[in-house]
């Protein structure tokens, strides 16, 4: 759980949020708590209603090919990503309540 703390920069008043904005990283969202059955098509369909998406990636185990339960969605605009984050965080997707935060380059 500690590794997820680095993604907690949701408040526009936080120094972390301002740092992400300055780096141009507010277009990419981290999506946690995904069902192992959620694929990139499902993720794109769920988030696509909030704006144009550049890339969707569900992270999978290299050996088994099964989802690790998290992924990323990258939008063309910061505003679309922000709206998607606000609307989708805590919502149910494929029977699981997902967590949505800003991703960052690590």
C-alpha positions as CSV (number, residue, x, y, z in Angstrom):
1,X,0.0,0.0,0.0
2,X,2.9,2.3,0.7
3,X,3.8,2.4,-3.0
4,X,0.4,3.9,-3.8
5,X,1.0,6.9,-1.5
6,X,3.2,8.4,-4.2
7,X,0.1,8.8,-6.4
8,X,-1.9,10.8,-3.8
9,X,-1.6,14.3,-5.2
10,X,-5.3,15.0,-5.9
11,X,-5.6,18.4,-4.3
12,X,-4.7,21.3,-6.6
13,X,-3.4,23.1,-3.5
14,X,-0.8,20.4,-2.8
15,X,2.8,20.9,-3.7
16,X,2.8,17.5,-5.4
17,X,-0.1,18.5,-7.6
18,X,1.6,21.7,-8.7
19,X,4.8,19.7,-9.4
20,X,2.9,17.3,-11.6
21,X,1.2,20.2,-13.5
22,X,4.6,21.8,-14.1
23,X,5.9,18.5,-15.5
24,X,2.9,18.1,-17.8
25,X,2.0,14.8,-16.2
26,X,-1.7,15.5,-15.4
27,X,-2.9,13.7,-18.4
28,X,-2.0,10.3,-17.3
29,X,-4.1,8.5,-14.6
30,X,-3.3,5.5,-12.5
31,X,-6.3,3.1,-12.1
32,X,-6.0,0.7,-9.2
33,X,-8.3,-2.0,-7.8
34,X,-9.2,-3.3,-11.3
35,X,-10.9,-6.7,-11.6
36,X,-8.6,-9.3,-13.0
37,X,-11.1,-9.6,-15.9
38,X,-10.9,-5.9,-16.8
39,X,-9.1,-5.4,-20.1
40,X,-8.0,-2.4,-22.1
41,X,-11.2,-2.2,-24.1
42,X,-13.4,-2.1,-21.0
43,X,-11.1,0.6,-19.4
44,X,-11.1,2.7,-22.6
45,X,-14.9,2.4,-22.8
46,X,-15.3,3.5,-19.2
47,X,-13.0,6.5,-19.4
48,X,-13.6,7.5,-23.0
49,X,-16.7,9.4,-22.1
50,X,-14.6,12.0,-20.4
51,X,-12.5,12.9,-23.4
52,X,-10.0,11.8,-26.1
53,X,-7.7,9.1,-24.9
54,X,-4.1,8.7,-26.2
55,X,-3.3,5.4,-24.5
56,X,-4.8,2.7,-22.3
57,X,-2.7,0.1,-20.6
58,X,-3.7,-2.7,-18.2
59,X,-0.5,-4.1,-16.5
60,X,-0.2,-7.9,-16.8
61,X,2.1,-10.5,-15.4
62,X,4.8,-11.4,-17.9
63,X,4.6,-15.1,-17.1
64,X,0.8,-15.8,-16.7
65,X,-0.4,-13.0,-18.9
66,X,-3.1,-12.2,-16.2
67,X,-3.9,-8.7,-15.1
68,X,-2.1,-7.4,-12.0
69,X,-5.2,-5.3,-11.1
70,X,-4.0,-1.9,-12.2
71,X,-3.5,0.2,-15.3
72,X,-3.1,3.6,-16.8
73,X,-5.2,5.9,-19.0
74,X,-3.7,8.9,-20.7
75,X,-5.8,11.7,-22.1
76,X,-5.0,14.4,-24.6
77,X,-5.9,17.1,-22.2
78,X,-5.3,17.8,-18.5
79,X,-8.9,19.0,-18.0
80,X,-10.3,15.8,-19.4
81,X,-8.1,13.7,-17.1
82,X,-9.1,15.8,-14.1
83,X,-12.8,15.4,-14.8
84,X,-12.3,11.6,-15.3
85,X,-10.4,11.4,-12.0
86,X,-13.1,13.2,-10.1
87,X,-16.0,11.2,-11.7
88,X,-14.4,7.7,-11.7
89,X,-12.5,7.6,-8.4
90,X,-14.4,5.2,-6.1
91,X,-16.8,4.1,-8.8
92,X,-17.6,0.5,-9.7
93,X,-16.1,-1.0,-12.8
94,X,-16.4,-4.7,-13.6
95,X,-17.8,-5.3,-10.1
96,X,-14.9,-3.6,-8.3
97,X,-14.6,-0.1,-6.8
98,X,-11.6,1.4,-8.5
99,X,-9.1,4.0,-7.3
100,X,-8.1,6.8,-9.7
101,X,-5.1,9.1,-9.0
102,X,-2.7,11.0,-11.1
103,X,0.2,8.9,-12.3
104,X,3.8,10.1,-12.3
105,X,7.0,9.2,-13.9
106,X,9.0,7.2,-11.4
